[in-house]
Amino acid sequence: MKVVRPGTATEAIELTARFDGAVPLAGGTDFMVSWNAGEANGLTVIDLSRLSSWRRIREAGRTLRVGSLATHWQLQSHDVVRRRFPLLAQACATIGGRQIQTRGTIGGNIANASPAGDTFPPLLVYDARVRLVSSARRRGMAIRDVFVGVKRTALERGELIESIDLPYHRSPSRALFRKVGTRKASAISKTVAAGLLWLRRDGRIRELRFALGSMAVTARRLETVESFLRGKKPTRRVVDEAVSLLERDVDPIDDLRSTARYRLEVSRNLLRSFLL
């Protein structure tokens, strides 16, 4: 394995273009597992750890701009993240132990595209946008368009994740983050949910955002459910009907951690308890 260590963002972009197919290293908590298994033999790795400017978390107009190399520990400890994006802070606090949280990065998490990525449901309900950069151009992409399959993203060859923009939003009437795993600590999720709900004065739903991860091959927003509930009062009858629509938005999977049937039932219960 060949490792190169750029000192600046410009150098990182140039090296990514020069070494076609090279693997960007942004924390490496998952990559090191494959390296130990010998699956990284012969690869060129671009270690991004010296790019200090990509670790910053700062305000940028009406968004909070999170550098792609910000760690899970940074995010859960950051005052603005905790106050304005608490679901993301909560998600980061559930990822592995302290060692993983201080090493793993938000950009690495996104690029890795694991179906069990705990930060993805919060990023989806916060309508995050990923800022991408390459030698050819710079562009933004909605987080919901990033994931296209297990460990697969819509990023083009040579593109790096520079930062993630979190738009500020009005305070919700209710908010939820819930990770369901085999145990509370250091467990990979069976299902992970994030929700934001805004109610009108008359009790009708102004807006619902609800996302599930570790459920299907990619994390998903429940767009059918969200659309159905807009403008309705969340009575028991309405909520039961909304819960019955959940399967239109997700296609639960069986794997070694859980069954599709269990995931579906847990997700229905999470949605129902959040709405009632």
Disulfide bonds with the S-S distance in Angstrom:
none
